[in-house]
C-alpha cells in the first residue's frame, strides 16, 4: 500500500498550494476526494529501479507509491480542528507540517512568525491527544479499582504520555520501549507520528535560504525542513518534462519539489527500498531501516516468510554495473543471507523458500 503523508498547517499557510505542487503533472493534477479531503498518489522516483527496468524489460513495472493528503479541516473549529478529525488523521503514516514562509502577515492578519506558527501546529497536535488519553486513563483506573491488574503497565505509560502532552511536547519525543510502543499503538496518538516541515516560500526565495529562524526551530524540534515555493513548483510541474530542467536551473533548483520531498519523507519515517527483479516483474518494496530478510520476505508474500530458507542478495548498483544476475554470480558478488540479515537500502533480493 502507498505511504500516506498528510499535509496540515495553519490557516493560509499554503497547504493546498503545496498539495497542488506535489500532484501536478504535464497532463494536469491527479487526485481524488474523500470526505472533503484531497488525495493524490504518485510513484516514488528511484533511478536504481528505472535502470533495473531498462535491464530486465519486464512485463510489469511497479515503483513504490506515496499518497499526499490535503486535509480539509472543519471551518467552524476554533483551532485547527485536529481533535474533530482524530480518527482520520490517525491513518497518516506521517505529517507534513506546512508553514508560511512568505509575506509579512499570516492568515489571521498578524505579523508573520514562522517558528511560532510551527510551534502552534505542534501544540495543537499534542493537545488533540489529551482527550483520548484522559478517557483511556479513566477507564484503566476504574478497572484497577475493581481489582483488574492487567492494565497497570498500560496505565503507567499513558500517564507518562499525558504528562508529556500537558507540558506542551509531542509524544514522538518521549522515549518508549518496544513493549511500551505496543501498549499505546491502538490509540493512534497524533503527536506520536513522525513529521517533517514544509516551508512554503515566496518566489524570491525558492530554496528557502531566508528561512534561518524556522530552520533553527526545526533543528531544535528534531524535524527535517524542506523549503519550496508551492505556486512556482506547480507551474514547473505542469510543463513538459523536457522543459522542466531549464526552468528549475533558472531558479537554482536541481529537482522538482516532489522529487525532494519524497526522500525527506523516507528519512523521516526511517524507510528504505529493496527490489525484486525478473522478466515478469521489476518492483520496489518499502520496509523500515533495520528490518531483516525474513521481514522483507513477508512483505513480498507471507508464505515466503513462513518457508524462508535463504535470501540471494546483491546491491542494485552492482547489478546495474555488471548488467546481469549471471555476471554477478560468476564474479561471486551474489550473497546468500539468512533470515537475520539486515536488509540494506537498494538490495536486490530473491527469496528462497519452501513451498
N, C-alpha and C positions, 0 to 999 in steps of 0.2 A: 504494500500500500504506500501511497505517496506520503511523505512527511508533510505535516501541516504547520505552517508558520503564520500565526495570527498577528495582524497589524492593529495596534491600538495606540492611542495617544490623546493629547489634549485637543480641545475644540480648535479648529482652523490650523492645526499643525501641519496639515497636508497629507494626512493618512491616505485618502482616496487618490491623490495625485501620485503618491509613492506606489500604490497598488497599480495604477494605470501604467506607470513606467515599467513595472515588472511583468505585466501580462501583454503589453503591446507588441505587435509583430507587424511586418510589412503588409500582411493581409488584414490587419485590424486587431483589436483586442480580443482575447479569447477568455471568456469567463462564464460562469453560471451563477444563478442566485438561489439562495436558500434562506427563507425567513427574513428577507431584507439584507442578508449578508451576501457579499460577492466573493466567489471562489474561482481562482484561476490556477490551473495545473500546468506546469511547464516541465520540460525534460531537463535533467541535470546535465550540463555540458561537461564532457570529460574527453580530452584529446586522446587519452590512452584507449578508451573504449572505441572511439571513432577509428583509430588506427587498427585495432583488432577486427573491427567490422570490415575494413578495407582488405585485411589479410585473409579472412575466412569467407567473405562474401556469403553470409548466412541467409537462410530463408526468412529468419525473424531477427530483428534487432531491437533490444529492449533496454534503453537507458533507465536509470533511476528517475523518479519524479518528485517534485515538490509542489505543494499546493499553498498558494498565498491566499489568505482570507482577510478581506476588508470588513472588519467587524462593524456592524451597524449598532450603535449604542442608543438606548431609549432617549428620545428627545425631551422627555419630561423629567429626566433624572437630575437631581441637584448636583451630583458629582459626575463621574464618568459612567455610572450605571453598572459597574462591574458586578456588584452583588446581585443585580437582576439577571445577569447572564452567566451565573456561576456554572450551570450545567453545560452550556455551550462552550464557554471558554475552557472548561476542563478537558475538552477534546484536543486542545492545542498540544503539539509537541514542544513548541517554544513560542515566545512572543518577540515580535519586532516592535520596539517602543519608538514611535515616530515623534521626533522633537522638532519644533520650528526653529530654524536657524537662518531666517531671512527677515528683513524688515525691522521696524523699530518697536512695534506693538504686537501683543499676542491677540488671540481670539476674543478675549474679554476686554480689549481696549487698554490694557495695562502695558507699561514698558516691558519689552521683551527680556526675559531672563531664562535662557535655555537650561542652565543647570537646575534652577528652581522648578521648571516645568518637568524635567526628568524626575526629580525627587518627588514631586506631587503625584505623578503617574505610578511610581513605585509604591508610594504610600497607599494609594487607592487600591492597588492590587493586594497589598498586605491586609488592609482593613476589610476587604471583601471576604477574607478568610475567617475573620473574627467570629461572625455569627455561626458559621459552620462548626468551628472549633468549640465554641461555648455550648452548642446544642449537644455535640457528641460527648463532651466532658461531663455535662449534667447527667446524661444517660448512664455513663460509666460509673459515676459517683453513686447514683441510685442503685445500680447493680451491686456495687461493693457493700453498700449498707444492708442489702438483702443477703449478704454472705457469698456472693458470686465473685471469686477472686481472679478469674481468668483474664479480666480486663485491666489488672493492675499495671502491667507493663505498658499497655497502650495509653492508659491514663497519664502515666509519668511522662511519656514522650509528648503527648498532646499538651500537657501543661507547660512544657518547655517551648513548644511551638507558640502557644498563646502568649507567653511572656515575650517571645521574640517579636511577635506582631504588635503587642502593646507598646513595645519600645520603638515602634516605627521602622522595623527592619524586616526584610524578606526572609522567608523560611529557607530559601536557597542558600543563604549564608550560614545556616545552622548546621553544624557537623553532626550527622546522624550515621549510625552504623547500618549495615545492610539489613539487619533484623528490624531496626527502628524504621528504616525506609519502608519496609513491608507493612508495618503497623499503620503508617499514615497514608499509604498509597491510595487506599479506597476513597479518601476524602478529596482527591484531586485538587489539592490546595494550589491556588493561583500563584502565590508568591514563592512557591517551591519550584515552579517551572523555570527552565533556563531562559535567558533573554539576551538580546543584543539591541543596540541603539542605532536608529537610522536618523541622521541629521538631514533634514530637508532644507537645503541651502538655496541661496539665490543664484541666478545665472552668472553673477560676477565672481562667485566662489564655488565653482562646480566640483572641486575636490575637497572642500571643507578646510582649507588652510586657515581660515579665520575662526575656527571653532575651538580655539585653545581652551577656553573656560569649560566648555562642555566636554572636551576630551579629558581634561583633568578630573571632572566629576565622574566620568565613566571609569577612569582608571581607579578612582577611589572606591567605586562600587564593584570593581572587578568585571566590568562589562566591556565587550568589544564595541567599537564605534565605526560605522560606515557612513560616509557623507556623500550626498549627491543632490543635484538639482532635479527634482522629480519632473517638472514640466519639460525641461530640456531633454532629459533622458527619454521621456515618452516620445518626443519629436524625433529623436535619433533612432529609436527602436522601430518607428514606423517607416523608416527609409529602407530602400532595397539593401540587401546585405552588402553588396559591393560598394555602396555609398557611405555606409556607416563608419568605416575606418577613418576616412578623411575628416568627417565631422568630429569624431572623437579626438583625433590628433589636434584639431584646431583648438579644442578646449583642454588640451593637456591630459587627456584620458587614454588609457590603453585598452580598456574593455568597457562594455556597457554595464549599467548598474546591476542587472540580473546576474551577469557572469561574476560580479564581485560579491554580491550578497549571498549567493548560494554557498560558496566555500566558507564564508564567515558563519553561516548558519550551521554548517557541518562542524566547524571548530567549536562553536558554542555548545552543540549537542554531543561533542566528543565522538563523532561518527567517522567511519571510513568506508571505502568501497572495495569489494573484491569482485572478480569477474569469472564467469563460466563461458567457454567458447566451444565452437564446433560448426559444422556445416549447417546444422538445423537452426542453431540459435547462438547469438552473442548477447550476453546480458550482464548488467551491473546489479549487484546486491549491496544493500546497506546494512551495516552492523555497527555495534559500538566498539570503539578502540579498546583493545584488551580482550575481546571475545576470542574464544578458542575454536579450533577447527570443527569440533562436533557441533558447536552452536551455528557455525556457518553452514554446515551440512543440513541442519534442521531448517535453516532459512530457505534452502532450495526445496527440501521435502522432508517431512517428519520421518519418513521411512529411512532416509539416508542417515539421519541421526541415530535411529534405533539400531540399524545394522552396520554402523560405521566400522570400517577396518583401517583405512589409511586415506590421507589426502595427498594427491600428487600436485605439487605446487611449484610455480615459477613466477618471478616478478614480471609484470606486464612489460616493463621497459626491456627486460632481457629477451622476452619472446618477440617483441617487435624488432629488436636488433637482429636476432637470429632468423627471423622470418618464418619459422615453423616450429611446432612442438617436436617434430622428429629431429631437427637440428639441435634443439635444446637437449634432447635426450642423448644424442650422440656426443654432445660436449659435456655430459654429466652435470647439466645445470638444473634438471628436474629433480626435485627432492621428494622423498616420501616422508610425510609427517604424521604423527599420532594425533589422537583426539585432543591432547592438551597443548598442541601447537598454538601459539598466539598468532592469529592472522594479522598480516601486515597490509597497510593500505596499498592497493594496486596488485595484490596477489591474484594470479590466475590459478584456479583450483579445479581439479577433477576429483570427485569423491569416489572412493572405492568402498562398496558396502555389500553386505549380504542381502539377498533378495528377501 
